[in-house]
Amino acid sequence: MIEINTLASSSKGNCYRITDGSTPLLLEAGIAFKDIRRALNFNTSDLAGCLVTHEHGDHTKGLKDVLKAGIDTYMSAGTKEALDIEHHRINPIEAHKSFKIGTWLIMPFDVEHDVNEPTGYLLVNSMGEKLLFATDTFYIKYKFTGLTHLLLECNYSIDILNENIASGRVHKGMKKRLIRSHFSLENVKEFLKANDLSKVQEIHLLHLSDSNSDEVLFKKEIQEFTGKVVYIA
C-alpha cells in the first residue's frame, strides 16, 4: 500500500517521501537535508533513493547533503549538467527508459518547463499500484492507464491570476512565464479528463502558488470533477 508524506510543497521548497511498505523514496530534495531528517524523525537511513525532476533550487536545495548521506539520486543528464555537480551517487536517467529501485519500477518521461531536460516519473510497485509524479510543467502529452495515486502540480488558476494582474497584485509579466512553465487548475482538469482514473485512490495537488491559487477552491473543484479523494500538499 502506497503512503505519501509531504515534507514541503511550495515555491520555497518541494520534497515528498513515498513508500510501498518496502522501499521508501524521496521525490525532490528542495529543502535542507536537516529539515528532511527532522520531518522524518531522523529516520533517513532506509531511503533507497531520491528522484529529482529538474535543477531549480526549490527542488534541489538539499541535494548535496542528500548525496553526502549516501542516498542514490536519479535525474536526467540535462538536469545534472545544469546543476554542474559530480558525485558517484548521481545516476543519470533517460526518458522512456525504465529502471528499478527496490520494489519500484520507474519510468521517467519528458515534461514541459523552462529548464534543461525536466522529467516526470511513473512508479509501479510489485503490487501493481501506479503512482504518477509530475510537477513544474504546463502540459503532459502522455496518457496513463491504471493509475492509483497522483501527485500533480496545480500551481495557479488562470482566473485568479487574471484578477491579480488586473488589481495590480501581480505584475503582468508573470503571466507569460507561468503559462509556459507551471500546471494550472484548468490544465490539470484537462489532463485528468484525458486519463484513466478508474483505479485512482488519491490525488495530491502540489506546489500551489502563494498568490495565484486557492486551496479550498482547488480541492473542491478537483474532488467534484473526479469523484476522488483529494489532498492539498
C-alpha positions as CSV (number, residue, x, y, z in Angstrom):
1,M,0.0,0.0,0.0
2,I,1.4,3.4,-1.0
3,E,1.9,6.0,1.6
4,I,2.7,9.6,0.7
5,N,4.2,12.1,3.1
6,T,4.6,15.8,2.0
7,L,7.6,17.4,3.7
8,A,7.4,20.6,1.7
9,S,5.4,21.8,-1.3
10,S,5.7,25.4,-2.5
11,S,8.0,27.8,-4.3
12,K,10.1,27.8,-1.2
13,G,10.9,24.1,-1.4
14,N,9.5,20.8,-2.5
15,C,10.1,17.3,-1.0
16,Y,8.0,14.2,-0.6
17,R,8.5,10.8,0.9
18,I,6.7,7.8,-0.6
19,T,6.8,4.2,0.2
20,D,5.0,1.0,-0.8
21,G,5.8,-0.5,2.6
22,S,9.1,-2.0,1.3
23,T,11.1,0.7,-0.5
24,P,11.0,4.3,0.8
25,L,12.0,7.1,-1.7
26,L,12.4,10.8,-1.7
27,L,10.8,12.8,-4.5
28,E,12.8,16.0,-4.8
29,A,15.3,17.5,-2.4
30,G,14.2,21.1,-2.3
31,I,14.7,21.7,1.4
32,A,17.7,21.5,3.6
33,F,18.6,17.9,4.5
34,K,18.5,18.7,8.2
35,D,14.8,19.6,7.7
36,I,14.2,16.4,5.7
37,R,15.7,14.4,8.6
38,R,13.7,16.3,11.2
39,A,10.4,15.8,9.3
40,L,11.2,12.1,9.1
41,N,12.0,11.8,12.8
42,F,15.7,11.4,11.8
43,N,14.9,8.1,10.1
44,T,16.5,8.6,6.7
45,S,18.9,5.5,6.7
46,D,16.2,3.4,4.9
47,L,15.8,5.8,2.0
48,A,16.6,3.8,-1.1
49,G,16.8,6.8,-3.5
50,C,15.8,10.3,-4.4
51,L,14.2,11.3,-7.7
52,V,14.8,14.8,-9.0
53,T,12.7,16.5,-11.7
54,H,14.8,19.5,-12.6
55,E,17.5,21.8,-11.4
56,H,15.6,24.7,-9.8
57,G,16.6,25.4,-6.2
58,D,13.2,24.7,-4.7
59,H,13.7,21.1,-5.9
60,T,17.4,20.7,-5.2
61,K,18.4,22.8,-2.2
62,G,19.3,19.8,-0.1
63,L,20.8,17.7,-2.8
64,K,24.4,17.9,-1.8
65,D,23.7,16.8,1.7
66,V,21.4,14.0,0.4
67,L,24.3,12.8,-1.7
68,K,26.7,13.1,1.3
69,A,24.2,11.0,3.3
70,G,24.8,8.1,0.8
71,I,21.4,8.3,-0.9
72,D,21.5,7.4,-4.6
73,T,19.9,10.2,-6.6
74,Y,18.4,10.0,-10.1
75,M,18.0,12.8,-12.6
76,S,18.2,13.5,-16.3
77,A,21.6,14.2,-17.9
78,G,20.3,17.7,-18.7
79,T,19.5,18.4,-15.0
80,K,22.9,17.1,-13.9
81,E,24.6,19.3,-16.5
82,A,22.6,22.4,-15.3
83,L,23.5,21.7,-11.7
84,D,27.1,21.3,-12.6
85,I,27.6,18.7,-10.0
86,E,29.7,15.5,-9.9
87,H,29.1,12.7,-7.5
88,H,29.2,8.9,-7.6
89,R,25.7,8.7,-6.1
90,I,24.2,10.6,-9.1
91,N,22.6,8.2,-11.6
92,P,21.6,9.8,-15.0
93,I,18.3,8.6,-16.4
94,E,16.7,8.9,-19.8
95,A,13.0,9.5,-20.7
96,H,11.2,6.2,-21.6
97,K,14.0,4.0,-20.2
98,S,12.8,2.3,-17.1
99,F,14.9,1.4,-14.1
100,K,14.4,-0.3,-10.7
101,I,14.9,0.9,-7.1
102,G,14.0,-1.9,-4.7
103,T,10.4,-2.9,-5.3
104,W,9.7,0.1,-7.6
105,L,9.8,0.0,-11.4
106,I,10.3,3.6,-12.5
107,M,9.6,5.1,-15.9
108,P,10.8,8.7,-16.5
109,F,9.0,10.9,-19.1
110,D,9.7,14.3,-20.5
111,V,7.6,17.3,-19.4
112,E,7.4,21.0,-20.4
113,H,9.2,23.5,-18.2
114,D,11.7,26.4,-18.7
115,V,14.8,24.3,-17.7
116,N,17.2,21.8,-19.2
117,E,15.5,18.3,-19.7
118,P,12.9,18.3,-16.9
119,T,11.3,14.9,-16.0
120,G,8.2,13.4,-14.6
121,Y,8.0,9.9,-13.1
122,L,5.6,6.9,-13.3
123,L,6.3,4.5,-10.4
124,V,4.9,1.0,-10.3
125,N,5.3,-1.3,-7.3
126,S,5.3,-5.1,-7.0
127,M,1.5,-5.0,-6.1
128,G,0.7,-3.2,-9.4
129,E,0.0,0.1,-7.8
130,K,0.9,3.1,-10.1
131,L,2.0,6.5,-8.8
132,L,2.3,9.4,-11.2
133,F,4.6,12.3,-10.1
134,A,4.6,15.4,-12.3
135,T,5.4,19.0,-11.2
136,D,6.6,22.2,-12.8
137,T,5.1,21.6,-16.2
138,F,2.4,23.4,-18.2
139,Y,1.4,20.3,-20.2
140,I,1.7,16.5,-20.1
141,K,1.4,14.9,-23.6
142,Y,1.1,11.3,-22.4
143,K,-1.9,9.3,-21.3
144,F,-1.6,6.7,-18.5
145,T,-3.8,3.7,-17.6
146,G,-4.4,2.1,-14.3
147,L,-3.1,4.9,-12.1
148,T,-3.8,4.6,-8.4
149,H,-2.0,7.6,-6.9
150,L,-1.4,11.0,-8.5
151,L,1.0,13.7,-7.3
152,L,0.3,16.6,-9.6
153,E,1.3,20.2,-9.6
154,C,-1.7,22.6,-9.5
155,N,0.1,25.9,-9.3
156,Y,-2.4,28.5,-10.2
157,S,-5.8,29.3,-11.7
158,I,-5.9,31.5,-14.8
159,D,-8.9,33.3,-13.4
160,I,-7.2,34.1,-10.1
161,L,-4.0,35.1,-12.0
162,N,-6.0,37.5,-14.3
163,E,-7.8,39.0,-11.3
164,N,-4.4,39.6,-9.5
165,I,-2.9,41.2,-12.6
166,A,-6.0,43.5,-13.1
167,S,-5.8,44.6,-9.4
168,G,-2.0,45.1,-9.6
169,R,-1.2,42.5,-7.0
170,V,0.8,40.5,-9.7
171,H,2.9,42.0,-12.4
172,K,1.5,41.2,-15.9
173,G,5.0,40.0,-16.9
174,M,4.5,37.0,-14.6
175,K,1.7,35.6,-16.8
176,K,3.8,34.6,-19.7
177,R,6.2,32.7,-17.6
178,L,3.5,30.9,-15.5
179,I,1.5,29.7,-18.5
180,R,4.7,28.3,-20.1
181,S,6.1,26.7,-17.0
182,H,3.5,25.6,-14.5
183,F,0.4,23.4,-14.4
184,S,-2.8,25.5,-13.9
185,L,-6.0,24.2,-12.4
186,E,-7.6,24.3,-15.8
187,N,-4.8,22.2,-17.4
188,V,-4.9,19.8,-14.5
189,K,-8.6,19.2,-15.3
190,E,-7.8,18.6,-19.0
191,F,-5.1,16.1,-18.1
192,L,-7.4,14.3,-15.7
193,K,-10.2,14.2,-18.3
194,A,-7.8,12.6,-20.8
195,N,-6.6,9.8,-18.5
196,D,-8.0,6.6,-17.0
197,L,-8.9,7.4,-13.4
198,S,-10.9,4.2,-12.7
199,K,-8.4,2.9,-10.2
200,V,-7.3,6.2,-8.6
201,Q,-7.4,6.2,-4.8
202,E,-5.8,9.6,-4.1
203,I,-5.0,12.8,-5.9
204,H,-2.4,15.1,-4.2
205,L,-2.3,18.6,-5.6
206,L,1.2,20.0,-5.3
207,H,3.2,23.3,-5.5
208,L,0.3,25.7,-5.2
209,S,1.2,29.4,-5.8
210,D,1.2,31.6,-2.7
211,S,-0.8,34.3,-4.6
212,N,-2.5,32.8,-7.6
213,S,-4.2,29.7,-6.0
214,D,-7.0,28.9,-3.6
215,E,-6.6,25.7,-1.6
216,V,-10.3,25.3,-0.7
217,L,-11.4,26.0,-4.3
218,F,-8.8,23.7,-5.9
219,K,-9.7,20.8,-3.6
220,K,-13.4,21.3,-4.1
221,E,-13.2,21.6,-7.9
222,I,-10.9,18.5,-8.4
223,Q,-13.0,16.4,-6.0
224,E,-16.2,17.3,-7.8
225,F,-14.5,16.8,-11.2
226,T,-13.1,13.4,-10.4
227,G,-15.2,12.0,-7.5
228,K,-11.8,11.0,-5.9
229,V,-10.2,11.8,-2.6
230,V,-8.1,15.0,-3.0
231,Y,-5.3,16.3,-0.7
232,I,-3.6,19.6,-0.9
233,A,0.1,19.0,-0.3
